[in-house]
């Protein structure tokens, strides 16, 4: 069954976020909320508690959730601006654009740092991290991206976290595109700060991010915060004082997120969402391979969140036209972001199901025929694979 009503369906977003949301999440925003009103403050309190519970954490054990206006990038920068002391130093592991974005934040904040680069199709070198931490006792924090959506690579945060503990370093995890869908054991991974966003695996809308952190660690350097609007310690104090955001809250985004969380819990939480995204990813990769497209990453390090595919070598392939034709059929994909290969990306997350992946594959096959190009692994585009022939395009 197609979960998206035919006459009212928006174009489907096969992206890492913002992404396709349910009709009920959209409808939740059709109300106004007073930013100081006790009913809205109660929703904020419930949301903060639910996010801790989903992570199997609690305030009783010393953990807090801090909501912050803006994109996930704001949350990552807020952790650095608030929680790295004046004498601190950060080691950043990078194998994509979002790790490099962390480096740029530290440069602008003038925080000492060291960068351990890996290729975009390789996991971080943990032996190099071990050597770096052993050789430089000034390093106080290690930062890494869990799912680097430049490619979809899934970085080994549990192994990184164990090294952080061995060297008494705090561990900052950008889990923007993983938290809520990929299981994360905070204790075994040694996570001290985890940052994510409303418009990723929880299938809400853009407007705010959130940080899960140990209260004591979060407040340890509140006197040294480098920003007013990105001061996590001040925002936590604000929630404790009156339950409110310090500045204008994203009221409609919070209402949508409340509904998205209810749907997340009704679906079965992290386990069920992970299972659905895995099924979406498996259908996508199998179908794209059948049509002649080669994934950029080997399967052992590929997440189920987003997949980068090599652009076909056929000179008749032009991504801009490929993208436009898919859009005209109701499907939005994502351009590539690699420095060493021509790729495009297709997400498997959001309010999407296996039927949607098959519909996208049918559209890709149709566009391939219209543009008269060959996939690199498939001899000819002129005959649509049988498994897609009966799939509706939902036009």
C-alpha positions as CSV (number, residue, x, y, z in Angstrom):
1,X,0.0,0.0,0.0
2,X,1.2,3.4,-0.9
3,X,1.4,5.4,2.4
4,X,1.4,8.7,0.5
5,X,-2.1,9.8,-0.7
6,X,-2.0,10.2,-4.5
7,X,-3.7,13.6,-4.8
8,X,-2.0,15.4,-2.0
9,X,1.5,13.8,-2.0
10,X,4.5,16.2,-2.1
11,X,7.5,15.2,-4.0
12,X,9.4,12.5,-2.0
13,X,12.7,13.6,-0.5
14,X,15.4,10.9,-0.8
15,X,17.8,13.1,1.1
16,X,19.6,13.1,4.5
17,X,17.3,15.9,5.8
18,X,15.1,17.8,5.7
19,X,13.1,14.9,4.6
20,X,9.7,13.5,3.9
21,X,7.3,13.8,6.9
22,X,4.0,12.2,7.6
23,X,0.8,14.1,7.0
24,X,0.1,14.1,10.8
25,X,3.5,15.7,11.5
26,X,2.7,18.4,9.0
27,X,-0.8,18.9,10.5
28,X,0.7,19.3,14.0
29,X,2.1,22.7,12.8
30,X,-1.4,24.1,12.0
31,X,-1.6,25.5,15.5
32,X,-0.1,28.5,17.3
33,X,1.6,28.1,20.6
34,X,2.5,30.7,23.2
35,X,6.3,30.6,23.8
36,X,5.8,31.3,27.6
37,X,2.6,29.4,28.0
38,X,2.6,26.5,30.5
39,X,1.2,24.1,28.0
40,X,4.0,24.7,25.6
41,X,6.6,24.5,28.4
42,X,5.2,21.1,29.3
43,X,5.7,19.9,25.8
44,X,9.3,21.0,25.9
45,X,9.8,19.2,29.2
46,X,8.2,16.0,27.8
47,X,10.4,16.2,24.7
48,X,13.6,16.5,26.7
49,X,12.6,13.6,28.9
50,X,11.7,11.4,25.9
51,X,15.0,12.0,24.1
52,X,16.9,10.8,27.2
53,X,14.7,7.8,27.5
54,X,15.2,6.9,23.9
55,X,19.0,7.0,24.6
56,X,18.4,4.8,27.7
57,X,19.6,7.7,29.9
58,X,17.9,9.7,32.6
59,X,18.3,12.9,34.7
60,X,18.6,10.7,37.8
61,X,21.8,9.3,36.3
62,X,23.2,12.8,35.7
63,X,22.2,13.3,32.0
64,X,20.4,16.3,30.4
65,X,18.9,17.2,27.1
66,X,19.4,20.8,25.9
67,X,17.2,21.9,23.0
68,X,18.7,24.8,20.9
69,X,17.2,26.8,18.1
70,X,18.7,26.3,14.6
71,X,20.3,23.5,12.6
72,X,22.4,20.6,13.8
73,X,25.5,22.6,13.0
74,X,24.4,25.1,15.7
75,X,24.4,22.3,18.2
76,X,27.9,21.1,17.3
77,X,29.3,24.6,17.5
78,X,27.5,25.2,20.8
79,X,29.3,22.2,22.3
80,X,32.7,23.5,21.3
81,X,31.8,27.1,22.3
82,X,30.5,26.1,25.7
83,X,32.2,22.9,26.8
84,X,35.9,23.2,25.8
85,X,37.9,25.0,28.5
86,X,40.3,27.8,27.7
87,X,43.2,25.4,28.0
88,X,41.4,22.7,26.0
89,X,42.4,21.1,22.8
90,X,40.3,19.0,20.4
91,X,41.3,16.1,18.1
92,X,38.9,15.9,15.2
93,X,38.6,12.7,13.1
94,X,37.5,13.5,9.6
95,X,36.5,11.5,6.5
96,X,34.0,13.8,5.0
97,X,32.5,17.3,4.8
98,X,30.9,17.4,8.2
99,X,34.1,16.5,10.0
100,X,35.8,19.3,8.1
101,X,33.0,21.6,9.2
102,X,34.0,20.8,12.8
103,X,37.5,21.9,12.0
104,X,36.3,25.2,10.6
105,X,34.3,25.8,13.7
106,X,37.3,25.3,15.9
107,X,39.4,27.6,13.7
108,X,36.8,30.4,14.0
109,X,36.4,29.9,17.8
110,X,40.2,29.9,18.1
111,X,40.3,26.6,19.9
112,X,43.5,24.6,19.6
113,X,43.0,21.4,17.7
114,X,44.6,18.7,15.7
115,X,43.0,17.0,12.7
116,X,43.3,13.3,11.7
117,X,42.2,13.0,8.1
118,X,41.1,9.8,6.5
119,X,40.0,9.3,2.9
120,X,36.3,9.7,2.2
121,X,35.9,6.0,1.6
122,X,37.9,4.8,4.6
123,X,37.3,4.6,8.4
124,X,39.5,6.6,10.7
125,X,42.8,5.1,11.5
126,X,42.5,4.1,15.2
127,X,46.1,3.3,15.6
128,X,46.9,6.9,14.5
129,X,44.4,8.2,17.0
130,X,46.0,6.1,19.8
131,X,49.5,7.4,18.8
132,X,48.2,11.0,18.8
133,X,46.5,10.8,22.2
134,X,49.5,9.1,23.7
135,X,51.9,11.8,22.3
136,X,49.8,14.8,23.1
137,X,48.5,15.0,26.7
138,X,47.1,18.5,26.0
139,X,44.2,17.0,24.0
140,X,41.1,17.2,26.2
141,X,38.3,16.3,23.6
142,X,37.9,14.0,20.6
143,X,35.2,14.8,18.1
144,X,33.8,12.5,15.3
145,X,30.8,12.2,13.0
146,X,28.9,9.0,13.5
147,X,27.2,8.7,10.1
148,X,29.1,11.0,7.7
149,X,26.5,11.8,5.1
150,X,29.0,12.9,2.6
151,X,29.1,9.3,1.6
152,X,26.9,7.4,4.1
153,X,30.0,5.9,5.9
154,X,29.4,4.7,9.4
155,X,32.3,5.5,11.7
156,X,33.2,3.2,14.7
157,X,32.2,5.4,17.6
158,X,32.4,2.6,20.2
159,X,36.1,1.9,19.4
160,X,36.9,5.6,19.3
161,X,35.1,6.1,22.6
162,X,37.2,3.4,24.3
163,X,40.4,5.2,23.3
164,X,39.0,8.4,24.6
165,X,38.4,6.8,28.0
166,X,41.8,5.3,28.1
167,X,43.3,8.7,27.6
168,X,40.8,10.6,29.8
169,X,39.4,12.6,26.9
170,X,35.8,13.7,26.5
171,X,34.1,12.4,23.4
172,X,31.9,14.6,21.2
173,X,29.7,12.7,18.7
174,X,27.9,14.3,15.8
175,X,25.0,11.8,15.5
176,X,22.9,14.1,13.3
177,X,21.9,11.4,10.9
178,X,22.1,8.3,13.1
179,X,20.5,9.0,16.5
180,X,17.0,7.6,16.6
181,X,17.7,4.9,13.9
182,X,21.1,3.3,14.5
183,X,21.5,1.9,18.1
184,X,24.0,3.8,20.2
185,X,25.1,2.5,23.6
186,X,26.3,5.6,25.4
187,X,28.1,3.7,28.1
188,X,30.1,1.3,25.8
189,X,30.8,4.1,23.3
190,X,32.0,6.5,26.0
191,X,29.9,9.4,24.7
192,X,30.0,12.6,26.6
193,X,28.2,14.9,24.2
194,X,25.8,13.7,21.4
195,X,24.3,16.2,19.0
196,X,21.4,15.5,16.7
197,X,18.6,17.3,15.0
198,X,14.8,17.3,14.8
199,X,14.7,16.8,11.0
200,X,16.6,13.5,10.6
201,X,15.8,10.1,11.9
202,X,12.9,11.3,14.1
203,X,11.2,12.6,11.0
204,X,10.4,16.0,12.3
205,X,10.9,19.4,10.6
206,X,13.8,21.8,10.7
207,X,14.0,24.4,13.5
208,X,16.0,23.0,16.4
209,X,18.8,20.7,17.4
210,X,19.5,19.0,20.7
211,X,22.5,18.0,22.8
212,X,22.5,15.0,25.2
213,X,25.3,15.5,27.8
214,X,26.3,14.7,31.3
215,X,25.1,17.6,33.5
216,X,28.4,17.9,35.4
217,X,30.5,17.9,32.2
218,X,28.2,20.4,30.5
219,X,28.3,22.9,33.3
220,X,32.0,22.5,34.1
221,X,33.1,25.4,31.9
222,X,30.0,27.6,31.9
223,X,32.1,30.6,33.0
224,X,34.2,30.3,29.9
225,X,31.5,30.1,27.2
226,X,32.5,31.8,23.9
227,X,29.0,32.6,22.7
228,X,25.7,34.1,24.0
229,X,23.2,32.4,21.6
230,X,25.1,29.1,21.5
231,X,25.6,28.9,25.3
232,X,24.3,25.5,26.3
233,X,24.9,26.0,30.0
234,X,22.8,29.2,30.0
235,X,20.1,27.4,28.0
236,X,20.1,24.5,30.5
237,X,19.8,27.0,33.4
238,X,16.9,28.6,31.6
239,X,15.0,25.3,31.3
240,X,15.6,24.7,35.0
241,X,14.5,28.2,36.0
242,X,11.2,28.5,34.1
243,X,11.0,25.7,31.5
244,X,11.6,28.1,28.6
245,X,14.0,28.8,25.8
246,X,16.1,31.9,26.5
247,X,15.2,33.4,23.1
248,X,12.3,32.9,20.7
249,X,11.6,29.2,20.5
250,X,10.7,27.3,17.3
251,X,7.2,26.7,18.4
252,X,5.8,25.0,15.3
253,X,8.8,22.8,14.9
254,X,8.4,21.7,18.5
255,X,4.7,20.8,17.9
256,X,5.7,18.8,14.9
257,X,8.5,17.0,16.8
258,X,6.1,16.1,19.6
259,X,3.9,14.3,17.0
260,X,6.9,12.8,15.3
261,X,8.1,11.4,18.6
262,X,4.7,9.9,19.3
263,X,4.8,8.2,15.9
264,X,8.4,7.1,16.5
265,X,7.4,5.4,19.7
266,X,4.3,3.8,18.2
267,X,6.3,2.4,15.4
268,X,8.6,0.6,17.9
269,X,11.4,3.0,18.6
270,X,15.0,2.7,17.4
271,X,14.7,-1.0,16.6
272,X,11.7,-0.7,14.3
273,X,13.0,2.5,12.6
274,X,16.4,0.8,12.0
275,X,14.6,-2.2,10.5
276,X,12.6,0.0,8.1
277,X,15.6,2.1,7.0
278,X,17.6,-1.1,6.5
279,X,14.8,-2.5,4.3
280,X,14.7,0.8,2.3
281,X,18.5,0.7,1.8
282,X,18.6,-2.9,0.8
283,X,15.9,-2.4,-1.8
284,X,17.6,0.8,-3.1
285,X,21.0,-0.7,-3.5
286,X,19.8,-4.0,-5.1
287,X,17.7,-2.0,-7.6
288,X,20.4,0.5,-8.4
289,X,22.9,-2.2,-9.1
290,X,20.4,-3.9,-11.4
291,X,20.1,-0.6,-13.3
292,X,23.9,-0.3,-13.6
293,X,24.9,2.0,-10.7
294,X,27.9,1.3,-8.5
295,X,27.8,2.3,-4.8
296,X,30.8,4.4,-3.8
297,X,31.4,2.6,-0.5
298,X,32.0,-1.1,0.2
299,X,29.0,-2.6,2.0
300,X,30.9,-3.3,5.3
301,X,31.2,0.4,6.1
302,X,28.0,1.6,4.4
303,X,25.2,2.8,6.6
304,X,21.5,2.5,5.8
305,X,21.0,6.3,6.0
306,X,22.2,7.6,2.7
307,X,24.1,6.0,-0.2
308,X,26.5,7.6,-2.7
309,X,26.6,6.2,-6.2
310,X,29.2,6.8,-8.9
311,X,27.9,8.8,-11.8
312,X,27.8,6.7,-14.9
313,X,30.8,7.2,-17.2
314,X,28.5,7.4,-20.3
315,X,28.9,10.9,-21.7
316,X,25.1,11.2,-22.2
317,X,24.7,11.3,-18.4
318,X,24.4,14.8,-17.0
319,X,23.4,15.0,-13.4
320,X,21.5,18.2,-13.6
321,X,19.2,16.8,-16.3
322,X,19.0,13.5,-14.4
323,X,18.0,15.3,-11.3
324,X,15.5,17.5,-13.1
325,X,13.7,14.6,-14.8
326,X,13.4,12.7,-11.5
327,X,12.0,15.8,-9.9
328,X,9.4,16.1,-12.6
329,X,8.3,12.6,-11.7
330,X,8.1,13.4,-8.0
331,X,11.4,12.3,-6.6
332,X,14.1,14.5,-5.1
333,X,17.6,13.0,-4.7
334,X,20.8,14.7,-3.5
335,X,24.0,15.8,-5.4
336,X,27.4,14.4,-4.5
337,X,29.8,16.1,-2.1
338,X,33.0,14.2,-2.7
339,X,36.4,15.7,-3.6
340,X,37.7,12.6,-5.4
341,X,34.8,11.2,-7.4
342,X,31.7,12.3,-9.3
343,X,28.7,10.9,-7.3
344,X,25.1,11.5,-6.4
345,X,23.4,10.5,-3.2
346,X,20.1,8.8,-2.4
347,X,18.7,8.8,1.2
348,X,16.7,5.9,2.8
349,X,15.4,7.8,5.8
350,X,12.3,9.9,6.5
351,X,8.7,8.8,6.1
352,X,9.6,6.5,3.3
353,X,8.9,2.8,2.8
354,X,10.1,0.0,0.5
355,X,7.3,0.8,-2.0
356,X,8.7,4.3,-2.3
357,X,12.2,3.0,-3.0
358,X,10.8,0.7,-5.7
359,X,8.9,3.7,-7.2
360,X,12.1,5.7,-7.3
361,X,13.9,2.9,-9.0
362,X,11.2,2.7,-11.7
363,X,11.6,6.5,-12.2
364,X,15.4,6.1,-12.4
365,X,14.9,3.4,-15.1
366,X,12.5,5.6,-17.0
367,X,14.9,8.6,-16.9
368,X,17.7,6.4,-18.0
369,X,15.7,5.4,-21.1
370,X,14.7,9.0,-21.8
371,X,18.3,10.2,-21.6
372,X,19.7,7.2,-23.6
373,X,22.6,6.5,-21.3
374,X,24.0,3.2,-20.0
375,X,24.7,2.4,-16.4
376,X,28.3,1.3,-15.8
377,X,27.2,-2.2,-14.6
378,X,24.3,-2.7,-17.0
379,X,24.6,-3.2,-20.8
380,X,21.5,-1.3,-22.0
381,X,18.9,1.0,-20.4
382,X,16.1,0.3,-22.9
383,X,14.4,-2.5,-21.0
384,X,13.1,-1.8,-17.6
385,X,13.8,-4.7,-15.1
386,X,10.7,-6.8,-14.6
387,X,10.5,-6.2,-10.8
388,X,9.9,-2.5,-11.4
389,X,7.4,-2.8,-14.3
390,X,4.3,-3.0,-12.1
391,X,5.4,-0.4,-9.5
392,X,3.3,2.8,-9.7
393,X,5.2,6.1,-10.1
394,X,2.6,7.9,-8.0
395,X,2.4,10.8,-10.4
